[in-house]
Amino acid sequence: MRTPFSSPNECRKKRNCYIVFTTLRDSNVRINHAIRAKELRVIGADGGNLGVIPVSEAIKAAEEAGLDLIEISPNAVPPVAKIMDYGKYQYELKKKAKEVKAKSHVTETKGVQVKIGTGDHDLALKAKRVAEWLTEGHRVRVDLFLWGRYKYMEEGFLKERLQRFLKLVPTEYKIAEEIKKSPKGYSATIERVSGKQKDEA
C-alpha cells in the first residue's frame, strides 16, 4: 500500500510515492508519480509545448527544473500536464474560483418602507441601509406607506416626500423604476451605478 506524503518536495525524495491533492470540491489533481497516464502532452515551465512524451520523461524534466508535473486536463487524449510550482498552481486555482464566485453573485430586490411621519434620524438610518444594499449589488424598492387620510393627499406632495428620502441615500444610484402608485402607497426602485456608467457620466 502506497503512503501519502504531505508535500511535493517530500514526494520528490521518494520515487514511488503517492500523492493526490484536493484543490477544489469534488476535484482531485494528480501530480508527479501519482499521474497514471503512460503518455502526456506536456507544457513546459516557460509555457512552451514539449509535445507528447512518456510520463517518466515528463517527471524527469520537472525534477530537473526543480518543479512539479501537474495533470491539468486528465480527460484530454492524451492527458495534458504542466511543469510548474504546485503552490503557484493552487494559488491560481483559488484566484479563479474567487472570480467565478464574484461573477455568480445573486442580485436580490431588497425593500425598505418609509412613512410620512418617520423622523429624520430613522430616515437617515434607513437611507444608510439602502446604500449598503446598493453597494452589495442589490436593487432596492422604496415604499412610501400610506394609511388612513394620507391615501387621499395630493399626488405631487406624496411623490415629493418619496423623492426627499431618495436624496438622503449616501451613495450613487440610478432609478430603475420611476415613482408610481403601488398597493402600499407609492414606490420607486433604484440600483447602483456601474463603473462603466460612472465613466460615461
N, C-alpha and C positions, 0 to 999 in steps of 0.2 A: 504493500500500500504506500502510495506516494505521500510525502509530508508537505503540507502547505507552508510557505515561508512568508515572512512579514513584509518584505520589500524586494524590488527588482534587484538592488545591489547585492542583497543576501543570496538571491536566486542565482546570480551570475557565478557565484563561487562554487555552485554545485551543478554538475552537468545534467542530472536527471530530475531536477526539482519540478514541482507542480505549483503553478500559481495562477489564480483566477481572481480578478478584482471586479467588484460590482461598482460601476460608475454612475449608472442611472437605474432607477427602479426597473426590475424585470429585465435588465440588460447586463450580460456578462461579457467582459472583454478579455480575450486571451493575449498573453504576451510571452515572448521568448519561447522556452521549451514547452509551454502549455499549448502552443499552436499545433493543431492536429493535421492540418493540410500538408501534403507532401511537397507541393509547389505553391509559390505565392507570386503575385505581381507586386513588386516592391518599389516603394517611393523612398528615395534616399533622404538623408538628413538635410540636404540642400534643396530638396523639392524635386530633384531630377528623377526620371523613371529609369530604374535599374532593370526593368524587364521581368520576365517570368523566370524565377530561379528556384532551386531546391530550398526547402525551409532551413536545412543545415547551413547552407551557404549564406542565407539571409541573416541567420542568427550570428554567424561568424562576423559578417560585415558590421552588424550592430555592436557586437562586443569590441571590435577593433576601434569603433568610433566612440566607445565609452557610453553608448546609449542603449535603448531598448528597442526590440522589434514588437510592434503593436499591430494586431489584426484589426483593421478599422472597417473592413467590409467583408465579413465572414460568408455572406451569401452570394458574393460575386463568383464568377467562374473564369479563372481561378480566384480564390480569395485575395483581397488586397491588404497589404501590410505596409506600415510606415516606420522608418527608423527615426526615433526621436526620444526625448526625455519623457518618461512616464508622468512625472509630476506636472510638466507643462501640458501634457495631453489631458490630464484630469482637470487642470485649470481651464482649458479651452472648452471642455465639455460642460463644466459648471457655468461658464460665461454664456454659452449658447442656451443652456436650459433656463437661465435667468432672463435672457432676451425673449425666449418663447413665452415664458410666464408673463412677462410685462405686456407682450402683444395680445395675450389672451385674456387680459383684464376685462371683467364683466361690468358693463355700464348699466347702472340702475337709474330709475327716476325716483329721486327722494321727494318727500313732501314736507312742507312747513306751513303752518297756519297762523295767521295774524288776525287781530280784531281791531276795530276802530278804537276801542278803549284801552288797547295794550300800551303800557307805559314805555317811555323812551329806553330805560335800562333793559327791559325784556326784549324790545325790538332790536337793540344792539347785539344782545346775546344770540338771538335767532339769526340775525344777519351774519354774524361771525360763523355760526354753524353752517349756514348756506355756503359761505366762502370755502370752508373746509371740504364740503361735498364737491364743490366745483373743482377744487384743486385735485381731488381724487379721481376726477374724470366723470363724475355723475351729472346727470341733468337734474334740475330741481324745479318742482312745481310749487308755486307760491299761491296759497289760497287766502283770499280776504273773506273771512267767515262773517256772514250777516245773519242776524236773527231779529225777530220782532219788527219794530218800526224801522230798523236800519235797512231792511229789504226794500223799502219804498223811498229811500233817499235818492237824490238826483244822481244819475249815472256818471256824469262828469266828475262829481265830487268823490264818488266811490273809487273810480279809476285813479284819481289823483292820489288818494290815500295809499293805494297799492303801489303806485309809482314811487311815492315817498319812501316806502320801505325798500324797494329795489335799489334806490340810490344809497342806502346805508350799507349795502353789501361791499365789503372792503377788498374786492378783487375784480379783475376784468372779466366780463362775461358778455354774451350776446343773447338777444331774445330769440328763442326757438319757436315759441308760440305766443303771439300777441295777447294782451289782456282781453279776456272775453267772459261772458256770463257763464256761470257754472252752477251745478246743483247747490253748492255751498254758498255761493255769492258771486265773486269774481276771481279769476285765476290767470296766471301767466306762467310760462315755462321758460327757464333760462339754462344756458350751458356755457362751459368755459370757452375761451377764445384760444384756438390752437396757435402754435408758434408761427405757422405759415400765415395765418390770418392777421397776427400781430404785425408781421413784417409788411404785409400789404397795406395795413392801416397806417 
